[in-house]
Amino acid sequence: MSETSFGVVSFTIILILFIYAIAGSYFEHKHEIHFIHETGLGIILGVVAGGLFTLIYRGTLYYIYEFNESFFFYILLPIIIFAGGYNLNKRRFFQNFLYINLFGLLGTLLTFLLIVCFTFLISDGDLIQIWGGDTTIKLKTEQIMIFAATICATDSVAALTMIKPNKYPKLFSVVFGEGMVNDAVSIILYISVDLLSGKHDTIFTVSLEFCILFILEFFCSLVVGLLFGVLASILFKYLRFITESVILEMAIIIYIAYGSFTMCELLGLSGVLSVLATGALMAYYNIYNLSSLGQVASKITVSTLSLICEAFIYIYLGLSMWILSGYQNSDDQIEKPKCSWTFLVLELLICFFSRGVSMAILSGMAYLIKGKEKFKLSLQELNIIWFAGLIRGSVAYALITKLQISNPEDLNERYQVEVIKTTVLFMVIITTILLGAMMPFYINLNLKRKVEDVNSRLLQNNEFESGYRRQIQNNFKYLDDHYFKYWMIFNYQNRKSEILKQQQEKQQDEENHNKIGLISQFQSKFTGNQNIVFYVEANKSIPAHTESLIEGIDDLEENDQSDQPNLMTHISQNYNDL
């Protein structure tokens, strides 16, 4: 690439990133715009940029369309995952720990098994037909398993931007947590399958090795991440001169995040799970070792870097679409990659079906075990979680780009790899653009029904906890208060009251934010009745009145807009009963 062409390409991408940032912010604040989501917009802008490059340079820049998986995995992905762990609402995460791991861990594993089974049937049934010809191909067992592990990786960004955490804290926490766990599990699945590729043992032996390898990968990655989080806290606790410079604080935080990721990759483990654990632990302990300005700056810095990386990924995904126009082979000839529309359509249907079946089985089992009163997710919320998990994201495409042709002379293998790669690319593009655009309508359709009831339970904070779970929490809290915090937080003995006050203020601000969000939701239901609006405004700061308002919201399904006077009486009666 000449200096001129490099400058043009670089400037164009920076310009698109700028447009993406402005347009994304505009769409977020203009809620009436629902025909496209900002992630879909990023992909479309990338497609447009690729078209311009193709026209200007007459197809001489084929290599810029290739998605560089090394750049993605080692530069962009770590900071995105680290930001997710660092900004994680830990209280909500552990409150919904069961649901997050139910869908993020067990749900991903069950979906993987279903996709493997159905893809085997498609391959054996000669349904993978090359587009533009009569050639059909069969996929190898390793290829099917790698493909299944790849498309298990979901992207919940579109759903998260539509679910307001102040109005629907539990739903937001479950979707966010499941997305994080899903990415980690999908990558560990891919690593495990890749390590077992080429083995010709019995099905039982391979399955047993796969399970053992998966468990080892999962827990070893988690341990490495926690160790790096502890290392960061100890480092900042004893080397206090670091906190004299906010810039140095930010630099060391980023270095440790990348160190956690690269160490796991060096050991053949999952860097994603490791850096997620590192971010969460640093935000829990090390945040109190930073200067007051550093505490604020660290949150802003990692969030900003994450935003830039995510924008670049979506734009480059759109740019990668132009690889379909041809690529340069080893003989410097231009070849177009093979694709199969039958395989694409069938796999989209399989993903939708497998996701639904896995959620139905797991949520049904949890419902039967916990009982109606203790299972805290409504049918509408389950629908949203299911729909959010249908979108395939950049992790899926980055994983599949690792799939290489072992024998370039084998034409059949080349067709197999090309079909798998193009199918995953199209699945990512289609689900991100189309389902991302449908997300606001689907979420609004479900949230209008019965989410208010779930919010009332959240605000009352009376969710059932088993004695066993409560005992574990109490034991950890004892160890945390008497040992861990003393070991990892600077001068904790003298700063204990200050840190405790800071935590309580943060928790109170969060609860107030949730209550204000719910009250604004209540107001939007009754904008036509000025007496109710006045009542809400006058009493929203009083907890007892807030509870009475919540009780009134619970009866929305049984009272229509014409019955507002009676509902107002019911609210007042609820308040008098408190």
C-alpha positions in Angstrom: 0.0 0.0 0.0 1.4 3.4 -1.0 1.6 6.3 1.5 -1.2 8.1 -0.4 -3.6 5.1 -0.3 -2.7 4.4 3.3 -3.6 8.0 4.2 -6.9 7.8 2.3 -7.9 4.6 4.0 -6.9 5.8 7.5 -8.6 9.1 7.1 -11.8 7.4 5.8 -11.9 5.0 8.7 -11.4 7.8 11.2 -14.1 9.8 9.6 -16.5 6.9 9.7 -15.6 6.4 13.4 -16.5 10.0 14.0 -19.8 9.7 12.1 -20.6 6.5 14.0 -20.0 8.1 17.4 -22.2 11.1 16.6 -25.0 9.1 15.0 -24.9 6.5 17.8 -25.4 9.2 20.4 -28.2 10.8 18.4 -30.1 7.5 18.1 -29.7 6.9 21.8 -31.4 10.2 22.7 -33.9 10.1 19.9 -36.0 7.2 21.0 -38.5 7.5 18.1 -35.8 6.3 15.7 -36.1 2.5 15.7 -35.4 1.5 12.1 -31.7 0.9 12.7 -29.4 0.2 15.7 -26.0 1.9 16.1 -24.2 -1.4 15.8 -26.0 -2.1 12.5 -25.1 1.5 11.4 -21.4 0.8 12.1 -21.5 -2.3 9.8 -23.4 -0.4 7.1 -20.8 2.4 7.2 -18.1 -0.2 6.9 -19.7 -1.7 3.8 -20.0 1.8 2.3 -16.3 2.5 3.0 -15.3 -0.9 1.4 -17.3 0.0 -1.7 -15.5 3.3 -2.0 -12.1 1.7 -1.6 -13.1 -0.9 -4.3 -14.1 1.8 -6.7 -11.2 4.1 -6.1 -8.4 1.5 -6.1 -10.0 -0.9 -8.6 -9.8 -3.9 -6.4 -6.1 -3.7 -5.6 -6.5 -3.5 -1.8 -8.0 -6.9 -1.2 -5.9 -7.5 1.9 -7.5 -4.6 3.9 -10.8 -6.5 3.8 -9.4 -9.5 5.7 -10.4 -9.4 9.3 -7.2 -9.7 11.3 -8.0 -12.0 14.2 -4.7 -11.4 16.0 -5.4 -7.6 16.1 -8.9 -8.3 17.3 -8.0 -10.8 20.0 -4.8 -9.2 21.3 -5.6 -5.5 21.0 -9.3 -4.8 20.8 -11.1 -7.6 22.7 -9.1 -7.4 26.0 -10.0 -3.8 26.7 -13.7 -4.4 25.8 -14.0 -7.4 28.2 -11.9 -5.6 30.9 -14.2 -2.6 30.7 -17.2 -5.0 31.2 -15.7 -6.5 34.3 -14.4 -3.1 35.7 -17.8 -1.4 35.3 -19.8 -4.5 36.4 -22.5 -3.9 39.0 -21.3 -6.6 41.3 -24.2 -6.4 43.7 -26.7 -7.0 40.9 -24.4 -9.6 39.3 -24.4 -11.8 42.4 -28.1 -11.2 43.1 -28.8 -12.7 39.7 -25.8 -15.1 39.7 -28.1 -18.1 39.2 -29.8 -16.8 36.1 -26.6 -15.4 34.6 -24.8 -18.8 34.9 -28.0 -20.7 34.0 -28.2 -19.0 30.6 -24.6 -17.9 30.1 -22.8 -21.1 31.1 -25.3 -24.0 30.9 -27.3 -22.4 28.2 -24.3 -21.9 25.9 -23.2 -25.5 26.5 -26.7 -26.9 25.7 -27.0 -24.6 22.6 -23.5 -25.9 21.5 -24.7 -29.5 21.7 -27.9 -28.8 19.8 -26.1 -26.9 17.0 -23.6 -29.8 16.7 -26.4 -32.4 16.3 -28.4 -30.4 13.8 -25.4 -29.4 11.7 -24.4 -33.1 11.6 -27.8 -33.8 10.1 -27.5 -31.0 7.6 -24.1 -32.2 6.5 -25.1 -35.9 6.2 -28.2 -34.9 4.3 -26.2 -33.2 1.5 -27.9 -29.9 2.2 -24.8 -27.8 2.0 -24.8 -26.7 -1.6 -22.3 -24.3 -3.1 -24.0 -21.2 -4.4 -23.9 -20.9 -8.2 -23.4 -24.6 -8.9 -24.6 -28.1 -8.1 -21.6 -29.0 -5.8 -22.5 -30.2 -2.3 -20.0 -30.7 0.5 -19.8 -32.5 3.8 -18.2 -31.0 6.8 -15.7 -32.9 9.0 -16.6 -33.6 12.7 -13.9 -31.1 13.9 -15.2 -28.4 11.5 -18.8 -28.9 12.8 -17.7 -28.6 16.4 -15.6 -25.5 15.7 -18.4 -24.0 13.8 -20.9 -24.7 16.6 -18.5 -23.3 19.2 -18.1 -20.2 17.1 -21.8 -19.3 16.5 -22.6 -19.9 20.2 -20.9 -16.5 20.8 -23.7 -13.9 21.1 -23.7 -10.1 21.1 -26.1 -8.4 23.6 -25.0 -4.8 22.8 -28.2 -4.0 20.9 -30.4 -5.2 23.7 -28.4 -3.5 26.5 -28.7 -0.1 24.8 -32.5 -0.5 24.8 -32.9 -1.8 28.3 -32.6 1.0 30.8 -30.8 -0.2 34.0 -32.6 2.3 36.2 -36.0 1.0 35.1 -35.2 -2.7 34.6 -32.2 -3.5 36.8 -32.6 -7.2 37.0 -33.3 -7.7 33.3 -30.3 -5.5 32.4 -28.0 -7.4 34.8 -29.0 -10.8 33.5 -28.6 -9.8 29.8 -25.3 -8.1 30.5 -23.9 -10.9 32.7 -25.1 -13.6 30.3 -23.3 -11.9 27.4 -20.0 -11.7 29.3 -20.1 -15.3 30.5 -21.3 -16.4 27.0 -18.2 -14.9 25.3 -15.9 -16.5 27.8 -17.6 -19.9 27.5 -17.7 -19.8 23.7 -14.0 -19.1 23.5 -13.2 -21.9 25.9 -15.3 -24.2 23.8 -13.4 -23.2 20.7 -10.0 -23.7 22.4 -11.1 -27.1 23.8 -12.4 -28.3 20.4 -9.3 -27.0 18.7 -7.0 -28.8 21.1 -8.8 -32.1 20.5 -8.9 -31.8 16.7 -7.2 -34.7 14.9 -7.8 -37.2 17.7 -9.4 -40.5 16.5 -10.4 -42.0 19.8 -13.8 -43.3 20.6 -16.7 -40.9 21.1 -16.8 -41.6 24.8 -13.1 -41.0 25.2 -13.2 -37.7 23.2 -16.3 -36.5 25.1 -14.6 -37.2 28.5 -11.4 -35.4 27.4 -13.5 -32.5 26.1 -15.4 -32.2 29.5 -12.2 -32.4 31.5 -10.4 -29.9 29.2 -13.3 -27.5 29.3 -13.4 -27.5 33.2 -9.6 -27.1 33.4 -9.6 -24.2 30.9 -12.5 -22.5 32.8 -11.1 -22.7 36.3 -7.5 -22.1 35.4 -8.3 -19.0 33.4 -10.4 -17.8 36.3 -7.6 -18.3 38.8 -5.1 -16.5 36.6 -7.4 -13.5 36.3 -8.0 -13.4 40.1 -4.2 -13.6 40.7 -3.6 -10.6 38.4 -6.4 -8.7 40.2 -4.7 -9.4 43.6 -1.4 -8.4 42.1 -2.8 -5.1 41.0 -4.2 -4.4 44.4 -1.0 -5.3 46.3 1.0 -3.2 43.8 -1.1 -0.1 44.3 -1.3 -0.7 48.1 2.4 -0.6 48.7 3.8 1.5 45.8 1.9 4.6 46.8 4.0 6.9 44.6 2.1 5.5 41.7 -1.1 7.3 42.8 0.6 10.7 42.6 0.0 10.7 38.8 -3.4 9.8 37.4 -1.9 9.1 34.0 0.5 6.6 35.6 -2.5 5.0 37.4 -4.4 4.5 34.2 -1.4 3.2 32.3 -0.6 0.5 35.0 -4.3 -0.5 35.1 -4.3 -1.1 31.3 -0.9 -2.9 31.5 -2.2 -5.3 34.1 -5.3 -6.0 32.1 -3.3 -6.8 29.0 -0.9 -8.8 31.1 -3.7 -11.0 32.5 -5.0 -11.6 28.9 -1.6 -12.4 27.3 -0.5 -14.7 30.2 -3.6 -16.9 29.7 -3.1 -16.9 25.9 0.6 -17.9 26.5 -0.6 -20.8 28.7 -3.2 -21.9 26.2 -6.1 -20.7 28.4 -9.0 -18.2 27.9 -7.7 -14.7 28.1 -11.3 -13.4 28.0 -12.4 -15.0 31.2 -9.1 -14.0 32.9 -9.3 -10.3 32.0 -13.0 -10.3 33.0 -12.1 -11.6 36.5 -9.2 -9.2 36.7 -11.4 -6.2 35.9 -14.1 -7.2 38.4 -11.6 -7.8 41.2 -9.7 -4.5 40.6 -13.0 -2.6 40.7 -13.9 -4.3 44.0 -10.6 -3.8 45.9 -8.1 -1.7 43.9 -10.5 1.1 43.2 -10.0 2.2 46.8 -6.2 2.3 46.4 -6.4 4.9 43.7 -6.5 8.6 44.2 -9.9 10.3 44.3 -9.4 11.6 40.8 -8.0 8.2 39.7 -11.2 6.4 40.8 -13.3 8.6 38.4 -10.7 8.6 35.6 -10.3 4.9 35.6 -14.0 4.3 34.9 -14.0 6.9 32.2 -10.8 5.8 30.6 -11.7 2.1 30.2 -15.2 3.0 29.1 -13.9 5.3 26.4 -11.3 2.8 25.1 -14.0 0.1 25.1 -16.3 2.4 23.0 -13.6 3.1 20.5 -12.7 -0.6 20.1 -16.3 -1.6 19.7 -16.9 1.0 17.0 -13.8 -0.1 15.1 -14.9 -3.7 15.2 -18.3 -3.1 13.8 -17.0 -0.9 11.1 -14.3 -3.4 10.1 -17.0 -6.2 10.1 -18.8 -4.2 7.4 -15.5 -3.7 5.6 -14.9 -7.5 5.7 -18.0 -8.0 3.5 -16.0 -7.0 0.5 -13.8 -10.0 0.9 -16.6 -11.7 -1.0 -15.5 -9.7 -4.1 -12.4 -11.8 -4.2 -9.1 -12.4 -2.4 -5.5 -12.9 -3.6 -4.4 -16.5 -3.4 -0.8 -17.9 -3.2 -0.5 -17.6 -7.0 -1.5 -13.9 -6.9 -4.7 -14.7 -8.6 -8.1 -13.3 -7.5 -10.6 -15.9 -6.3 -14.0 -15.4 -4.8 -14.8 -17.4 -1.6 -17.5 -20.1 -1.8 -20.7 -19.7 0.1 -23.9 -21.7 0.6 -27.3 -20.0 1.0 -29.0 -23.2 2.0 -26.5 -23.7 4.8 -26.9 -20.1 5.9 -30.7 -20.2 6.1 -30.7 -23.5 7.9 -28.1 -22.5 10.4 -30.0 -19.3 11.2 -33.1 -21.4 11.9 -31.1 -23.8 14.0 -29.6 -21.0 16.1 -33.1 -19.6 16.8 -34.5 -23.0 17.7 -31.5 -24.1 19.8 -31.5 -20.9 21.7 -35.2 -21.2 22.4 -35.0 -24.9 23.4 -32.0 -24.4 25.7 -33.7 -21.5 27.5 -37.0 -23.4 27.8 -35.4 -26.5 29.3 -33.2 -24.6 31.7 -35.7 -22.0 32.8 -38.3 -24.8 33.1 -36.0 -26.8 35.4 -35.2 -23.8 37.5 -38.9 -22.9 37.7 -39.8 -26.5 38.9 -36.9 -26.5 41.4 -37.4 -23.1 42.9 -41.2 -22.8 42.6 -43.4 -20.1 41.2 -42.8 -17.7 44.1 -39.0 -18.0 44.0 -38.4 -17.9 40.2 -38.0 -14.1 39.6 -38.1 -13.9 35.8 -41.4 -13.3 34.0 -42.2 -14.9 30.6 -41.8 -11.4 29.0 -38.3 -11.1 30.4 -37.4 -14.6 29.2 -38.6 -13.6 25.7 -36.3 -10.6 25.8 -33.3 -12.6 27.0 -34.0 -15.2 24.3 -34.1 -12.5 21.6 -31.0 -10.7 22.8 -29.1 -14.0 22.5 -30.0 -14.4 18.9 -27.6 -11.8 17.6 -24.1 -13.1 16.6 -21.3 -10.6 17.1 -17.7 -9.9 16.3 -16.4 -12.6 18.7 -18.0 -15.3 16.5 -16.4 -14.0 13.3 -13.0 -13.4 14.9 -13.0 -17.0 16.1 -13.9 -18.5 12.8 -11.1 -16.5 11.0 -8.7 -18.7 13.0 -9.9 -21.7 11.0 -7.2 -22.4 8.5 -6.8 -24.7 5.5 -4.3 -27.5 6.5 -3.7 -28.6 2.9 -4.0 -25.8 0.2 -4.0 -28.5 -2.5 -7.2 -30.1 -1.1 -10.0 -28.4 -3.0 -12.7 -29.9 -0.9 -11.2 -28.7 2.3 -10.8 -25.2 0.9 -14.5 -25.2 0.0 -15.4 -26.4 3.5 -13.4 -23.7 5.2 -14.7 -20.9 2.9 -18.3 -21.9 3.3 -18.0 -22.0 7.1 -16.3 -18.5 7.2 -18.8 -16.9 4.8 -21.7 -18.4 6.6 -20.6 -17.0 10.0 -19.9 -13.6 8.4 -23.4 -13.4 6.9 -24.9 -14.6 10.2 -23.2 -11.8 12.1 -24.2 -9.2 9.5 -27.8 -10.3 9.2 -28.5 -10.8 12.9 -26.8 -7.5 13.9 -28.5 -5.4 11.3 -32.0 -6.9 11.1 -32.5 -8.2 14.6 -30.8 -5.1 16.0 -33.3 -3.0 14.2 -36.2 -5.2 15.5 -34.9 -5.1 19.1 -36.6 -1.9 20.2 -40.0 -3.1 19.0 -39.6 -6.5 20.5 -38.4 -5.1 23.9 -41.2 -2.5 24.1 -43.8 -5.1 23.1 -42.7 -7.3 26.1 -41.9 -4.6 28.6 -45.3 -3.1 28.3 -46.9 -6.2 29.8 -45.6 -7.2 33.2 -42.1 -5.9 33.9 -43.6 -3.5 36.5 -44.4 -6.4 38.8 -40.8 -7.5 38.7 -39.5 -4.0 39.3 -41.6 -3.7 42.4 -40.0 -6.9 43.8 -36.6 -5.6 43.1 -37.2 -2.3 44.9 -38.7 -4.1 47.9 -35.5 -6.3 47.8 -37.2 -9.3 49.3 -36.0 -11.9 46.9 -35.9 -15.3 48.4 -32.5 -16.6 49.4 -31.8 -20.1 50.6 -30.1 -20.7 53.9 -27.2 -22.3 52.1 -26.7 -19.3 49.8 -27.1 -16.8 52.7 -24.5 -18.8 54.7 -22.0 -18.6 51.8 -22.5 -14.9 51.5 -22.1 -14.3 55.2 -18.9 -16.4 55.3 -17.5 -14.5 52.4 -18.5 -11.2 53.9 -16.7 -12.2 57.2 -13.5 -13.2 55.4 -13.7 -10.1 53.2 -14.2 -7.6 56.1 -11.7 -9.2 58.4 -8.9 -10.4 56.0 -9.2 -9.6 52.3 -9.8 -5.9 52.5 -7.0 -5.5 55.1 -4.6 -7.4 52.7 -5.5 -5.5 49.5 -6.6 -2.0 50.4 -4.2 0.7 51.5 -4.6 1.7 55.2 -7.9 0.0 55.4 -8.0 -0.1 59.2 -8.0 3.7 59.4 -10.1 4.3 56.2 -12.7 1.6 57.0 -15.5 4.0 57.9 -14.7 6.2 54.9 -14.8 3.3 52.5 -17.9 1.9 54.0 -19.6 5.3 53.7 -18.6 5.6 50.1 -20.0 2.1 49.3 -23.3 2.9 51.1 -23.6 6.2 49.2 -23.0 4.5 45.9 -25.6 1.8 46.8 -28.1 4.4 47.9 -27.6 6.4 44.8 -28.2 3.3 42.7 -31.4 2.5 44.6 -32.7 6.1 44.3 -31.9 6.0 40.6 -34.0 2.8 40.2 -36.9 4.3 42.1 -36.9 7.5 40.1 -36.8 5.5 36.9 -39.8 3.4 38.1 -41.7 6.5 39.1 -41.1 8.1 35.7 -42.4 4.9 34.2 -45.6 5.3 36.4 -46.0 8.9 35.3 -45.8 8.0 31.6 -48.8 5.7 32.2 -51.0 8.5 33.6 -49.9 11.7 31.9 -53.6 12.5 31.3 -54.4 12.8 35.0 -52.8 15.8 36.6 -53.8 14.7 40.1 -51.8 11.5 39.9 -48.8 13.3 38.3 -48.9 15.9 41.2 -49.2 13.1 43.8 -46.2 11.3 42.3 -44.1 14.5 42.2 -45.0 15.4 45.7 -44.3 12.0 47.3 -41.5 10.4 45.2 -38.8 11.1 47.8 -40.8 9.3 50.6 -40.0 5.6 50.7 -43.5 4.6 52.1 -45.2 6.6 49.4 -43.0 5.0 46.8 -44.0 1.6 47.9 -47.7 2.6 47.6 -47.0 3.8 44.1 -45.4 0.5 43.3 -48.5 -1.4 44.6 -50.6 0.8 42.3 -48.4 -0.1 39.3 -48.9 -3.8 40.0 -52.6 -3.3 39.3 -52.1 -1.7 35.9 -53.1 -4.9 34.1 -56.4 -5.0 35.9 -57.2 -1.3 35.5 -57.4 0.5 32.2 -56.8 4.2 31.7 -60.5 5.1 32.2 -60.3 3.7 35.8 -57.7 6.1 37.0 -59.8 7.6 39.8 -60.3 4.2 41.4 -56.7 3.4 40.9 -55.7 6.6 42.7 -57.9 5.6 45.6 -56.3 2.2 45.6 -52.8 3.8 45.8 -53.9 5.9 48.8 -55.3 2.9 50.5 -52.0 1.1 50.1 -50.2 4.0 51.6 -52.6 4.0 54.7 -52.0 0.3 55.2 -48.2 0.7 55.4 
